[in-house]
């Protein structure tokens, strides 16, 4: 029994001892025929502590490859010897260091312009690369080939020789079969309007296939509003064809918000409407169509009605049709009606142009002339041209990173049998500067101008309110020329809540009143995604340059946008 106990004790002691030996760390030291600087050692990122000899040996044999990337193309491991029980020493022959490499190439594969993206010295036959960035440069060239449809392209430097102390290599390519996108299959939302794939997202059959470009196009579709992606696109490579599978689902993208009130005018005893309605119907017929109806009224002051219909990509072409009607009534002063008919053309996924006809008809409702109010009956006819540019970004709250809108109207106004040539122009541009995931700066400028020999009050631009300069009543400012700069510093808590500052600056001219005035407003705003929709709350105080600050000028702008 005693002998069995001793055997058991010896076995345990042996096991512990063996475990201690196996758990013993091994260390690697490196040196060469010339001193290795600390900077180079840090760049090599060499591991020096190992759990076993096999890992240590692999690391020692990897170092020459790393040295070659830094210009020591003759680097090799000369010896790996045991220095102590736990320390090994690797000795390398580094050879001379080369700073540049001359790469001969076939100018039919890459253009000079493409090569100038990676090299400052390019000819028709060769280009020069810095040794330390050569691998990164080749990867960029490889990406260019992939974007041009050669999805399986591989580049490498072969036939390395040294002439006159210069390293020369030949740029070699593999897998030169050009792939085109031959078929597009939509899964999940089979009735998705296919014209949006071709013109809105730029996803066209027969074009060179690029995985990077396909992912960007998938993001553009995801920002449409009436459709969203359920997962990343997949590619099926057959021997002769390439098929892209998009996984989409239909999204409800109809918007509604509004409040309506009814009252009786004490003077006329007529029923009055006040409040607002904002209705937007999108893609209910699976054509990408849009119907917008807006109505705003604040009792006796003013009423504003707008109806717009847009039909994009008529007959599966890049052309679209838009019709719009606006009616604006200011108390008992005037009522103006606008009619718009336009044809648009989608140039590419981010830009489009349009042209058409716009007419104005306005009636003077005043029984007697009022001093300082130049209101007249008139009819105007204009030919319009314009364009838009939109750069999207991946954000549920702010899907548009940059937006530019230009519109010009050339025509004439007829009043009391007299015709007068006129020119109207409107420019809006906005951009989001994303500082990081939670901080951003938003800038927007809107400028409008009416050029005419004479002016009527009822034909001037009207601005003010939540969609122009905050801190002022809606459409309370008349201008023949105006420019408004909106600025916001945004702090985004999450995709359902953000807080922002309000600093708006404005300038306008009214040639009828011979007024030139600067405006400014300051305040704070909040955006909150609720179950009912996106709630926007703005508190802003607006003043002019010749007016002292008054807290009574503070305005509250409230907007709730609901999707259904």
C-alpha positions in Angstrom: 0.0 0.0 0.0 2.9 2.3 0.9 4.6 1.6 -2.5 1.4 2.6 -4.3 1.2 5.9 -2.4 4.8 6.8 -3.3 4.2 6.0 -7.0 1.1 8.2 -7.0 3.2 11.0 -5.3 6.0 10.7 -7.8 3.5 10.8 -10.7 2.0 14.1 -9.4 5.4 15.6 -8.8 6.4 14.7 -12.4 3.2 16.1 -13.8 3.6 19.4 -12.0 7.3 19.6 -13.1 6.4 18.8 -16.7 3.6 21.3 -16.8 6.0 24.0 -15.5 8.5 23.2 -18.3 5.7 23.3 -20.9 4.4 26.6 -19.6 7.8 28.1 -19.7 8.0 31.2 -22.0 10.5 31.4 -24.8 12.1 34.7 -25.9 13.5 35.8 -29.3 16.3 38.3 -29.8 17.2 39.6 -33.3 20.3 41.2 -34.8 22.0 41.8 -38.1 25.3 42.6 -39.7 24.4 46.2 -39.3 22.6 47.9 -36.3 18.7 47.7 -36.5 17.2 51.0 -35.5 14.5 51.2 -32.9 12.2 52.8 -35.5 12.6 49.9 -37.9 12.1 47.4 -35.1 8.8 49.1 -34.2 7.7 49.1 -37.9 8.4 45.3 -38.1 6.1 44.7 -35.2 8.1 41.6 -34.2 6.7 39.3 -31.5 9.4 38.4 -28.9 7.6 36.2 -26.4 6.3 32.7 -27.3 4.7 29.7 -25.7 6.5 27.2 -27.9 9.5 26.8 -30.2 7.4 26.3 -33.3 5.8 29.8 -33.0 9.2 31.3 -32.3 10.7 29.7 -35.4 7.8 30.9 -37.6 8.3 34.5 -36.4 12.0 34.4 -37.0 11.4 33.2 -40.6 8.7 35.9 -41.2 11.1 38.8 -40.4 12.9 38.8 -43.8 9.6 39.2 -45.6 8.9 42.2 -43.5 12.4 43.6 -44.1 11.9 43.2 -47.9 8.8 45.5 -47.7 11.0 48.2 -46.3 13.5 48.0 -49.1 15.9 45.3 -47.8 15.2 43.0 -50.7 18.2 40.7 -50.0 17.3 40.2 -46.4 17.6 36.6 -45.2 17.8 34.6 -41.9 21.4 33.3 -41.5 21.0 31.5 -38.2 18.7 30.7 -35.3 20.6 29.6 -32.3 19.8 28.8 -28.7 21.4 31.4 -26.3 20.0 30.1 -23.0 17.3 27.7 -21.9 14.6 30.2 -22.7 16.3 32.6 -25.1 16.9 32.2 -28.8 18.9 34.5 -31.1 18.1 35.1 -34.8 20.8 36.6 -37.0 19.9 38.3 -40.3 21.8 39.5 -43.3 19.9 42.6 -44.4 22.0 43.7 -47.3 21.6 47.2 -48.9 18.4 49.3 -48.5 16.6 50.5 -51.6 14.3 53.5 -51.3 12.5 53.4 -54.6 11.4 50.7 -57.1 11.0 51.3 -60.8 8.0 49.4 -62.1 7.6 48.7 -65.9 4.0 48.4 -67.0 1.7 47.9 -70.0 0.0 51.3 -70.7 -3.1 49.5 -72.0 -4.0 48.3 -68.5 -3.7 51.6 -66.6 -3.9 55.1 -67.8 -1.3 57.8 -66.9 -4.0 59.5 -64.9 -4.7 56.4 -62.8 -1.0 55.8 -62.1 -0.6 59.4 -61.0 -2.8 58.6 -58.1 -0.1 56.4 -56.6 3.1 57.9 -58.1 4.6 61.3 -58.6 6.8 60.1 -61.5 4.9 58.4 -64.3 5.9 57.7 -68.0 4.3 55.6 -70.7 6.5 52.7 -69.9 7.2 52.9 -66.1 6.4 54.6 -62.8 8.4 55.0 -59.6 7.1 53.8 -56.2 8.4 54.4 -52.7 9.4 50.9 -51.3 7.5 51.4 -48.0 4.2 52.3 -49.7 4.5 49.9 -52.7 2.2 47.3 -51.3 -0.5 49.9 -50.5 -0.1 51.4 -54.0 -0.6 48.0 -55.7 -3.7 47.4 -53.6 -5.1 50.7 -54.9 -4.4 49.7 -58.5 -6.0 46.3 -57.8 -9.1 48.1 -56.5 -9.2 50.2 -59.7 -9.3 47.0 -61.8 -12.1 45.6 -59.6 -14.2 48.7 -60.0 -13.7 48.4 -63.8 -15.3 44.9 -63.8 -12.2 42.7 -63.3 -13.5 41.3 -60.0 -10.8 38.6 -59.8 -7.9 40.8 -60.7 -4.6 40.2 -59.0 -1.5 42.3 -59.3 2.1 41.4 -58.4 5.6 42.6 -59.0 7.7 40.0 -60.9 11.1 39.7 -62.6 12.9 41.7 -59.9 16.4 42.8 -61.0 18.9 45.3 -59.9 20.6 47.6 -62.5 22.8 50.5 -61.6 21.8 50.2 -57.9 18.1 50.6 -58.9 15.5 47.9 -58.3 13.4 47.2 -61.4 10.2 45.1 -61.5 7.5 44.1 -64.0 3.9 44.8 -63.1 2.1 41.5 -63.8 -1.7 40.9 -63.8 -3.7 37.8 -63.3 -7.4 37.0 -63.8 -8.1 39.5 -66.5 -11.7 38.5 -67.3 -13.9 41.5 -67.3 -17.2 41.0 -65.4 -20.4 42.8 -66.3 -23.6 42.9 -64.4 -25.9 40.7 -66.5 -29.0 40.3 -64.3 -30.5 42.0 -61.2 -32.9 40.1 -59.0 -35.0 41.8 -56.3 -36.1 39.5 -53.4 -38.8 40.5 -50.9 -40.3 43.4 -52.7 -41.0 42.0 -56.2 -43.1 45.0 -57.2 -40.3 47.5 -56.5 -40.2 50.0 -59.4 -37.3 48.8 -61.5 -36.7 52.2 -63.0 -35.3 53.4 -59.7 -32.6 50.7 -59.9 -31.5 52.0 -63.3 -31.8 55.8 -63.0 -32.0 56.6 -59.3 -29.4 54.1 -58.0 -27.4 53.8 -61.3 -27.6 50.0 -61.2 -27.6 49.1 -64.9 -27.2 45.8 -66.8 -24.2 45.5 -69.0 -22.0 47.8 -67.0 -18.7 46.6 -65.5 -19.4 45.0 -62.1 -17.9 46.5 -59.0 -18.7 45.2 -55.5 -17.7 48.5 -53.9 -20.1 50.4 -56.2 -22.9 47.9 -55.7 -22.7 48.4 -51.9 -23.0 52.2 -52.4 -25.9 51.7 -54.8 -27.6 49.5 -52.2 -27.2 52.3 -49.7 -28.9 54.8 -52.1 -31.9 52.5 -52.4 -32.0 52.1 -48.6 -32.4 56.0 -48.4 -35.4 56.1 -50.8 -37.9 56.1 -48.0 -40.4 53.7 -49.5 -38.0 50.7 -49.5 -35.3 49.4 -47.2 -32.7 46.7 -47.5 -33.0 43.7 -45.2 -29.4 42.5 -45.8 -26.4 43.1 -48.0 -26.6 42.2 -51.7 -25.2 38.9 -52.8 -23.5 38.1 -56.1 -23.7 34.9 -58.1 -20.8 34.4 -60.5 -21.5 31.9 -63.2 -19.1 31.0 -65.9 -20.5 33.5 -68.4 -22.8 35.7 -66.3 -22.9 37.8 -63.1 -26.2 38.1 -61.2 -26.8 40.6 -58.3 -29.4 39.7 -55.7 -31.0 42.7 -53.8 -33.0 42.0 -50.6 -35.6 44.7 -50.1 -38.8 45.3 -48.3 -41.5 47.9 -48.9 -41.7 50.7 -46.3 -44.7 52.9 -45.5 -43.5 56.3 -46.4 -46.7 58.4 -46.3 -46.5 61.4 -44.1 -49.2 63.4 -42.3 -49.4 66.0 -39.7 -51.9 68.7 -39.0 -54.3 70.6 -36.8 -57.5 72.2 -38.1 -59.8 74.7 -36.3 -63.1 76.3 -37.2 -64.3 79.8 -36.2 -66.8 82.4 -37.3 -65.7 85.8 -38.5 -67.3 88.4 -36.2 -67.6 90.9 -39.1 -68.8 88.8 -42.0 -70.3 85.9 -40.0 -68.5 83.5 -42.4 -66.9 80.2 -41.4 -63.1 80.4 -41.2 -60.5 77.7 -41.1 -57.3 77.9 -39.2 -54.4 75.5 -38.6 -52.5 73.4 -41.0 -52.5 70.1 -42.9 -49.5 68.4 -44.4 -50.2 65.2 -46.4 -47.6 63.4 -48.5 -48.4 60.1 -50.2 -45.4 58.1 -51.7 -45.3 55.0 -53.9 -48.7 53.7 -53.0 -49.1 52.4 -56.6 -45.5 51.0 -56.7 -44.5 53.5 -59.4 -42.5 55.8 -57.1 -45.2 58.5 -57.5 -45.7 61.3 -55.0 -48.7 63.4 -54.1 -48.3 66.4 -51.7 -51.1 68.5 -50.2 -50.3 71.4 -47.8 -52.8 73.8 -46.3 -52.0 76.5 -43.7 -54.3 79.2 -42.3 -54.1 81.5 -39.4 -57.5 83.1 -39.4 -57.7 86.5 -41.1 -54.0 86.9 -41.7 -53.1 84.5 -44.5 -54.0 81.2 -46.1 -51.6 79.0 -48.1 -52.6 75.9 -50.2 -50.3 73.7 -52.2 -50.9 70.5 -54.2 -48.2 68.7 -56.2 -48.0 65.5 -58.2 -44.8 63.9 -59.3 -44.5 60.9 -61.7 -40.9 59.8 -62.2 -39.4 57.7 -65.0 -42.4 57.8 -67.4 -42.4 54.7 -69.7 -39.3 53.4 -67.9 -37.3 56.4 -69.2 -35.2 58.9 -67.2 -37.9 61.5 -67.8 -40.4 62.5 -65.2 -43.4 64.8 -65.0 -44.4 67.2 -62.3 -47.6 69.3 -61.8 -48.1 71.8 -59.0 -50.7 74.3 -57.9 -50.2 77.0 -55.2 -52.8 79.5 -53.8 -51.7 82.2 -51.4 -54.2 84.6 -49.8 -53.2 87.5 -47.5 -56.1 88.8 -45.4 -58.2 91.0 -47.6 -55.3 92.3 -49.6 -54.6 89.9 -52.4 -54.8 86.3 -53.6 -52.1 84.8 -55.9 -52.3 81.5 -57.8 -49.3 79.7 -59.2 -49.4 76.8 -61.8 -46.4 74.7 -62.6 -45.8 72.0 -65.2 -42.3 70.6 -65.7 -40.4 67.7 -67.2 -37.4 66.4 -65.4 -34.4 64.3 -66.6 -32.3 62.1 -64.3 -28.6 62.6 -65.4 -27.2 60.2 -62.8 -28.1 58.9 -59.3 -27.3 62.2 -57.6 -28.3 64.9 -60.1 -31.2 65.8 -62.3 -32.3 68.8 -64.5 -35.8 70.0 -65.4 -37.6 72.6 -67.5 -41.2 73.7 -68.0 -43.8 76.4 -67.6 -44.9 78.5 -64.6 -47.7 80.9 -64.5 -48.8 83.5 -61.9 -52.2 85.1 -61.6 -52.9 87.6 -58.8 -56.0 89.6 -57.8 -56.2 92.8 -55.8 -58.8 92.4 -53.1 -58.6 96.0 -51.7 -61.6 98.2 -52.4 -59.4 101.3 -51.8 -55.7 101.9 -52.3 -53.6 101.7 -49.2 -50.5 103.9 -48.9 -47.3 101.8 -49.1 -49.1 98.8 -50.5 -48.5 98.4 -54.2 -51.0 95.6 -55.0 -52.2 95.2 -58.6 -54.0 92.6 -60.7 -51.4 90.9 -62.9 -50.7 87.8 -64.9 -47.2 86.4 -65.4 -45.8 83.7 -67.7 -42.4 82.1 -67.3 -40.2 79.4 -68.8 -38.3 77.7 -66.0 -35.1 75.7 -65.9 -33.3 74.2 -63.0 -31.4 71.3 -61.5 -30.8 69.4 -58.3 -27.9 67.6 -56.7 -28.2 65.3 -53.7 -25.4 63.4 -51.9 -26.9 60.9 -49.5 -25.4 59.5 -46.3 -26.3 56.6 -44.0 -28.5 58.3 -41.4 -32.1 57.7 -40.5 -32.5 61.3 -39.1 -30.5 63.1 -41.8 -30.3 61.0 -45.0 -29.1 63.9 -47.1 -25.5 65.1 -46.6 -25.4 67.7 -49.3 -28.3 69.2 -51.4 -28.2 71.8 -54.1 -31.2 73.3 -55.9 -31.1 75.9 -58.7 -34.1 77.4 -60.5 -34.4 80.3 -63.0 -37.6 81.8 -64.4 -37.5 83.9 -67.5 -40.7 85.6 -68.7 -43.0 88.6 -68.5 -45.7 90.2 -66.4 -48.9 91.7 -67.9 -50.8 94.3 -65.9 -53.3 96.9 -67.1 -52.4 96.1 -70.7 -48.7 96.7 -70.1 -46.0 93.9 -70.5 -42.8 93.9 -68.6 -39.9 91.4 -68.9 -38.8 89.8 -65.6 -36.3 87.3 -64.3 -36.6 85.3 -61.1 -33.9 83.1 -59.6 -33.7 80.9 -56.5 -30.7 78.9 -55.1 -30.7 76.7 -52.0 -27.7 74.8 -50.8 -27.1 72.9 -47.6 -24.4 70.6 -46.2 -23.8 68.6 -43.0 -20.3 68.6 -41.6 -20.1 65.4 -39.5 -17.4 66.0 -36.9 -17.9 62.5 -35.3 -20.8 60.1 -34.5 -22.5 62.5 -32.1 -21.5 66.0 -33.3 -22.3 67.8 -36.5 -22.7 71.2 -38.0 -25.5 72.0 -40.5 -25.3 75.0 -42.9 -28.0 76.1 -45.4 -28.2 79.2 -47.6 -31.3 80.2 -49.5 -31.1 83.2 -51.9 -33.9 84.5 -54.1 -34.0 87.5 -56.5 -36.6 89.2 -58.7 -35.3 91.5 -61.4 -37.9 93.9 -62.9 -38.3 97.6 -63.7 -41.3 97.9 -61.4 -42.5 95.7 -58.5 -45.9 94.7 -57.0 -46.2 93.6 -53.4 -48.2 90.5 -54.4 -45.4 89.2 -56.7 -42.5 89.5 -54.2 -40.8 86.6 -52.4 -42.3 85.8 -49.1 -40.2 84.2 -46.3 -40.0 83.7 -42.6 -40.9 80.8 -40.3 -39.6 77.3 -39.5 -38.5 76.6 -43.1 -36.7 79.8 -43.7 -35.6 82.2 -41.0 -36.8 81.1 -37.6 -38.0 83.5 -35.0 -40.3 85.3 -37.5 -43.9 84.6 -38.5 -44.6 82.4 -41.5 -44.3 84.4 -44.9 -44.3 87.7 -43.0 -41.5 89.3 -44.9 -41.8 90.6 -48.5 -38.6 90.9 -50.6 -37.5 91.5 -54.1 -34.1 90.1 -53.0 -33.3 88.0 -50.0 -30.6 85.7 -48.6 -30.9 83.6 -45.5 -28.1 81.6 -43.8 -29.3 78.9 -41.3 -26.8 77.3 -39.0 -27.2 74.5 -36.5 -24.7 72.8 -34.1 -26.3 69.3 -33.6 -25.6 67.0 -30.7 -27.1 63.5 -31.6 -27.8 61.4 -28.5 -29.1 58.5 -30.7 -31.0 58.0 -33.9 -34.2 59.1 -32.1 -33.1 62.2 -30.2 -31.0 65.2 -31.1 -30.5 68.8 -29.7 -29.4 71.7 -31.8 -28.6 75.4 -31.7 -30.3 78.0 -33.9 -28.3 80.9 -35.4 -30.0 82.3 -38.5 -28.8 85.4 -40.4 -30.7 87.1 -43.1 -30.7 90.1 -45.5 -33.4 91.4 -47.7 -34.3 94.2 -50.0 -37.8 95.6 -50.8 -37.6 97.9 -53.7 -41.2 99.1 -53.3 -40.6 100.4 -49.7 -36.9 101.1 -50.5 -35.9 99.0 -47.5 -32.6 97.2 -47.0 -32.4 95.3 -43.8 -30.4 92.7 -41.9 -32.1 90.1 -39.8 -30.9 87.6 -37.2 -32.3 85.0 -34.8 -31.0 82.9 -32.0 -32.5 79.9 -30.2 -32.5 76.2 -29.5 -34.2 73.2 -31.1 -35.0 69.6 -30.3 -35.8 66.6 -32.6 -37.5 63.6 -31.0 -38.6 60.4 -32.8 -41.9 59.4 -31.1 -44.4 56.7 -31.9 -46.4 59.3 -33.7 -43.5 60.5 -35.8 -40.6 63.0 -35.8 -41.4 65.9 -33.5 -39.4 69.1 -34.1 -39.5 71.9 -31.5 -37.8 75.2 -32.2 -37.6 78.2 -29.8 -36.1 81.2 -31.5 -36.0 85.0 -31.1 -35.9 87.1 -34.2 -34.8 90.7 -34.6 -33.7 93.2 -37.1 -30.4 95.2 -37.0 -32.3 98.4 -36.0 -34.4 96.8 -33.3 -33.5 96.2 -29.7 -33.8 92.7 -28.3 -37.3 91.9 -27.1 -38.3 88.7 -25.4 -41.8 89.1 -26.9 -40.3 88.5 -30.3 -39.6 84.9 -29.3 -41.5 82.4 -31.5 -42.2 78.7 -31.0 -42.1 76.5 -34.1 -43.6 73.1 -33.7 -43.8 70.3 -36.3 -44.8 66.7 -36.1 -44.3 64.4 -39.1 -46.1 61.0 -38.9 -45.5 58.1 -41.2 -48.3 55.6 -42.1 
